[in-house]
Amino acid sequence: MKREVVITGDGSSTIHLPDWDEQYHSKHGAIQEAYHVFIKHGLHHFCHAEQSKNTNQQVSILEIGFGTGLNAFITLLEAEKLNININYFGVEGYPVLTDEIDQLNYPIELNAQSKASLFKQLHKVAWEEKHMISENFSIEKQNRFFSEITEKNMYDMIYFDAFGARVQPELWTESIFLKMYIALKVGGVLVTYSAKGSVRRAMQAVGFIVERLPGPPGKREMLRACKEA
């Protein structure tokens, strides 16, 4: 399938799949979307809730669709800002190619040129092994399909960033969200850019408490789901 690196509305890059008319991140702004969905309404929300409980800030995150590494890189930067420790797990069935990674401009657009080597390291480290990328951030990349996830009560958060239901509806079903529900700890949170009614109903059917939130630029809403006791 043809793939090409393109520039999104906020100046940051993403990978576009012409045959599907689909891209890895929002065409309205890859970085804007990542911060709004996964950091503001995901990581910051979760950490604020944990601080109110006076618990240790050690967060385990599963990303569904490691892709370009943008969400992982931004989370690494946030771990340093917030002074929290993050264990990050990125699941990807089809890893991005080296020449595509070299065209991504995230360190520049994030004013994080001094961390550019860490972004490259996220992609260069071996799969299926845990690696310390910084003092606050470890990563384990897993080359497998989402349907193969079998962990139980392991993650505090899930970044659900799969390709859209329009092109891959099988990734947004009750069977997949049941795996997500089982993989989360009690009190865990799943965030996604999607706000489709069918997605919300699939989450609710497996036990999630789901709320609609304002979406990133170009989208009216997004979803956040919690696994309550």
Secondary structure by P-SEA (a helix, b strand, c coil): cbbbbbbccccbbbbbbccccccccccccaaaaaaaccccccaaaaaaaaaaaccccbbbbbbcccccaaaaaaaaaaaaaacbbbbbbbbbcccccaaaaaacccccccccccaaaaaaaaaaccccccccccccbbbbbbcccccccccccccccccccccccccccccccaaaaaaaaaaccccbbbbcccccaaaaaaaaaaccccccccccccccbbbbbbbcc
